[in-house]
Amino acid sequence: MVYELDRYNVPLMIFSAGVGNIIDSFMQQKFGEIPKNVHIVSNMMLFDEKVRNLFRD
């Protein structure tokens, strides 16, 4: 379905109150790269030298 939406230029927005990095990683594993029509709106963890240092909305 994600590829069909991408083919017809239909945006897909994923809203989550969870950690967006996990959604991002899942999508990359599932599709190789996240299609351009997919937008993730979530809390993202920012890392500094492999240590989480803050969250970003």
CORTA-V912814 format. One record per residue. N is the residue number from 0. RES is the residue in one letter. PSI is psi as a letter, one per 40 degrees, with the letter a starting at -180 (* if undefined). NEAR is the number of other C-alpha atoms within 12 Angstrom. Layout:
{{N,RES,PSI,NEAR} {N,RES,PSI,NEAR}}
//
This chain:
{{0,M,d,14} {1,V,d,23} {2,Y,d,19} {3,E,d,14} {4,L,d,16} {5,D,d,18} {6,R,d,15} {7,Y,e,14} {8,N,f,14} {9,V,h,17} {10,P,i,19} {11,L,h,22} {12,M,h,18} {13,I,h,20} {14,F,h,17} {15,S,i,18} {16,A,e,16} {17,G,a,19} {18,V,h,23} {19,G,d,24} {20,N,d,24} {21,I,d,18} {22,I,d,27} {23,D,d,28} {24,S,d,17} {25,F,d,16} {26,M,d,21} {27,Q,d,15} {28,Q,d,12} {29,K,d,14} {30,F,e,17} {31,G,d,11} {32,E,i,16} {33,I,h,21} {34,P,i,26} {35,K,e,20} {36,N,e,21} {37,V,h,27} {38,H,h,21} {39,I,h,28} {40,V,h,20} {41,S,i,21} {42,N,h,21} {43,M,h,23} {44,M,h,21} {45,L,h,17} {46,F,i,13} {47,D,h,10} {48,E,f,7} {49,K,e,9} {50,V,h,10} {51,R,h,13} {52,N,e,12} {53,L,i,14} {54,F,i,17} {55,R,h,17} {56,D,*,17}}
//
